Amino acid sequence: MRQQSKLPPMSYNEPPSNGWTLPTVLRYLHELIIANDRRYEQRFDSLIDTMEQRFSAAKEMNTAALAAADRAVSKAEIGAEKRFESVNEFRNTLADQQRNLMPRSEVEVLIKSMSDKITALEKAVESGRTERSGMRGGWAYAVAAISVVIGLIGGIVGFATFLMKLRG
């Protein structure tokens, strides 16, 4: 705490007019101490104001940095979620493929089975063709014979008609 001098102020630059005595030296030192206290107090108050301003600015900067960091973390989390969504979608696609697509060994067995069936059908068709070609030959002979018979009958009827016209 500052002490107030009860003595009249002295000048620091010039000695007292009646010379230095113990009371004047004490008064001079006391005034000097009080003046220095005032200067130090002003410096301290100025320093406190400066520090408060700096702390306030630092607090604002920290607040802004934390807000920016929070935004960056949020963006990173959103990006990671999107990445994981695409990874999960890819996993689901692979799982669907595994579930829906047939293994190579099964396909080979099915192809061999179908190939065997096709070979059997080809043999059946070929034997049917052979049989039909034989039947076609028989039918051809039958049709030819019937045609000859019909031709003969037609010839006989024509000849009989001719003879009847001559007699008649």
C-alpha positions in Angstrom: 0.0 0.0 0.0 1.1 3.5 -0.8 1.9 5.8 2.1 1.1 9.5 1.8 3.7 11.9 3.0 2.6 14.4 5.6 5.5 16.7 4.8 5.4 19.2 1.9 6.9 17.8 -1.3 10.5 18.3 -2.2 12.2 18.7 -5.5 14.3 15.7 -6.5 16.8 17.7 -8.5 17.9 20.3 -6.1 19.0 20.0 -2.5 17.0 21.8 0.2 17.8 25.5 0.7 18.9 25.1 4.3 21.1 22.1 3.6 20.8 18.4 4.2 19.8 17.3 7.6 18.6 14.0 8.9 14.9 14.9 8.6 15.4 16.4 5.1 17.3 13.3 3.9 14.6 11.0 5.4 11.9 13.2 3.8 13.8 13.1 0.5 14.2 9.3 0.6 10.6 8.9 1.6 9.4 11.1 -1.3 11.7 9.2 -3.7 10.3 5.8 -2.6 6.7 7.1 -3.0 7.5 8.4 -6.5 9.2 5.1 -7.4 6.2 3.2 -6.0 3.9 5.3 -8.2 6.0 4.7 -11.3 6.2 0.9 -10.5 2.5 0.8 -9.9 1.8 2.5 -13.2 4.2 0.1 -15.0 2.5 -2.8 -13.2 -1.0 -1.6 -14.1 0.2 -1.1 -17.7 1.7 -4.6 -17.7 -1.4 -6.1 -16.2 -3.5 -4.3 -18.9 -1.2 -5.6 -21.6 -1.2 -9.1 -20.2 -5.0 -9.1 -20.0 -5.2 -8.0 -23.6 -2.7 -10.7 -24.7 -4.5 -13.3 -22.7 -7.8 -12.2 -24.2 -6.4 -12.4 -27.7 -4.8 -15.7 -26.9 -8.1 -17.0 -25.6 -9.9 -15.8 -28.7 -7.2 -17.5 -30.9 -7.5 -20.7 -28.9 -11.3 -20.6 -29.2 -11.0 -20.0 -33.0 -8.4 -22.8 -33.3 -10.6 -25.2 -31.3 -13.6 -24.4 -33.5 -11.5 -24.9 -36.6 -10.2 -28.2 -35.2 -13.7 -29.3 -34.4 -14.8 -28.5 -38.0 -11.8 -30.4 -39.3 -12.6 -33.4 -37.1 -16.2 -33.3 -38.2 -15.2 -33.2 -41.9 -12.7 -36.0 -41.3 -15.4 -38.1 -39.6 -17.8 -37.5 -42.5 -15.1 -38.5 -45.0 -14.3 -41.6 -43.0 -18.0 -42.5 -42.8 -18.4 -42.1 -46.6 -15.3 -44.2 -47.1 -16.6 -46.9 -44.8 -20.0 -46.8 -46.5 -18.3 -47.4 -49.9 -16.2 -50.2 -48.3 -19.3 -51.8 -46.8 -21.1 -51.5 -50.1 -18.1 -53.2 -51.8 -18.2 -56.0 -49.2 -21.9 -56.4 -49.7 -21.4 -56.7 -53.5 -18.7 -59.3 -53.0 -21.0 -61.2 -50.6 -23.8 -61.1 -53.2 -21.5 -62.3 -55.9 -20.3 -65.2 -53.7 -23.9 -66.1 -52.8 -25.3 -65.7 -56.4 -22.5 -66.9 -58.6 -21.7 -70.6 -59.1 -18.3 -72.0 -58.4 -16.3 -73.2 -61.4 -16.4 -76.8 -60.4 -20.2 -76.8 -60.3 -20.3 -75.1 -63.7 -18.0 -77.7 -65.2 -20.1 -80.6 -63.8 -23.3 -79.0 -65.3 -21.6 -78.4 -68.7 -20.4 -82.0 -68.8 -23.9 -83.2 -67.9 -25.5 -81.1 -70.6 -22.8 -82.1 -73.1 -23.6 -85.8 -72.4 -27.3 -85.1 -72.8 -26.7 -83.3 -76.1 -24.6 -86.2 -77.4 -27.4 -88.6 -76.4 -30.0 -86.4 -78.2 -27.8 -86.2 -81.3 -27.6 -90.0 -81.4 -31.4 -90.3 -81.0 -32.0 -87.8 -83.7 -29.5 -89.5 -86.1 -31.2 -92.9 -85.5 -34.6 -91.3 -86.1 -33.3 -89.9 -89.3 -32.1 -93.2 -90.4 -35.4 -94.8 -89.6 -37.3 -92.2 -91.3 -35.2 -92.3 -94.4 -36.0 -96.0 -94.6 -39.7 -95.3 -94.1 -39.5 -92.6 -96.7 -38.1 -95.1 -99.2 -40.9 -97.6 -98.4 -43.5 -94.9 -98.7 -42.0 -93.8 -102.0 -42.4 -97.4 -103.3 -45.9 -97.6 -102.0 -46.9 -94.3 -103.6 -45.3 -95.4 -106.8 -47.2 -98.7 -106.8 -50.5 -97.0 -106.1 -49.8 -94.4 -108.8 -49.1 -97.3 -111.3 -52.3 -99.0 -110.3 -54.3 -95.8 -110.6 -52.7 -95.2 -114.0 -53.5 -98.7 -115.1 -57.1 -98.3 -114.0 -57.3 -95.0 -115.8 -55.9 -96.5 -118.9 -58.4 -99.4 -118.8 -61.3 -97.0 -118.2 -60.1 -94.8 -121.1 -59.7 -97.8 -123.4 -63.2 -99.1 -122.4 -64.7 -95.7 -123.1 -63.0 -95.7 -126.5 -64.4 -99.1 -127.3 -67.8 -98.1 -126.3 -67.7 -95.1 -128.5 -66.7 -97.2 -131.4 -69.6 -99.6 -131.0 -72.1 -97.1 -130.3 
